[in-house]
Amino acid sequence: MKKDTKLGLFLSLFVLIGFPVVFVVISLLTGQWDTFIIGFPASSAAGIMGVWIAIRQIKKERKGD
């Protein structure tokens, strides 16, 4: 696995897991749950898409070796 692919997978997992946690913390501190309701689906979609593309790239790299 190349260094760029590892970085892409790490960042995608961070977006998938880290951003919703940030949105929950912001919502808990402010009491405005609109932030979470709007941010969660967007960050989840971006994270899932990024993980999917990174895994596809890892499989392509393994086939090439």
C-alpha positions as CSV (number, residue, x, y, z in Angstrom):
1,M,0.0,0.0,0.0
2,K,1.4,3.4,-1.0
3,K,1.8,6.2,1.4
4,D,-0.8,8.3,-0.5
5,T,-3.3,5.6,-0.2
6,K,-2.8,5.2,3.5
7,L,-3.2,8.9,4.0
8,G,-6.4,8.9,1.9
9,L,-7.8,6.1,3.9
10,F,-6.9,7.7,7.2
11,L,-8.4,11.1,6.2
12,S,-11.6,9.3,5.0
13,L,-11.9,7.5,8.3
14,F,-11.3,10.7,10.2
15,V,-14.1,12.4,8.2
16,L,-16.4,9.4,8.8
17,I,-15.8,9.2,12.5
18,G,-14.2,12.5,13.7
19,F,-16.6,15.0,12.1
20,P,-19.8,13.6,13.6
21,V,-18.1,13.7,17.0
22,V,-17.2,17.3,16.4
23,F,-20.8,18.1,15.4
24,V,-22.1,16.3,18.5
25,V,-19.8,18.3,20.8
26,I,-20.8,21.6,19.1
27,S,-24.5,20.7,19.5
28,L,-24.1,19.7,23.1
29,L,-22.2,23.0,23.9
30,T,-24.6,25.3,22.0
31,G,-27.9,23.4,22.4
32,Q,-28.6,23.8,18.8
33,W,-29.1,20.4,17.3
34,D,-29.5,21.8,13.8
35,T,-25.8,21.7,13.5
36,F,-25.7,18.0,14.0
37,I,-28.8,17.3,11.9
38,I,-27.3,19.2,8.9
39,G,-23.7,18.1,9.4
40,F,-24.0,14.4,10.1
41,P,-25.5,13.3,6.8
42,A,-23.0,15.4,4.8
43,S,-19.9,14.2,6.7
44,S,-21.2,10.6,6.6
45,A,-21.7,10.7,2.9
46,A,-18.2,12.2,2.3
47,G,-16.6,9.7,4.7
48,I,-18.2,6.6,3.2
49,M,-17.4,7.7,-0.3
50,G,-13.8,8.4,0.6
51,V,-13.4,5.0,2.4
52,W,-15.0,3.3,-0.6
53,I,-12.6,4.9,-3.1
54,A,-9.5,4.3,-0.9
55,I,-10.4,0.6,-0.5
56,R,-10.9,0.3,-4.2
57,Q,-7.5,1.9,-4.8
58,I,-5.8,-0.5,-2.3
59,K,-7.3,-3.5,-4.1
60,K,-6.1,-2.1,-7.5
61,E,-2.6,-1.7,-6.0
62,R,-2.5,-5.2,-4.7
63,K,-3.6,-6.7,-8.0
64,G,-0.8,-4.8,-9.7
65,D,1.9,-6.2,-7.4
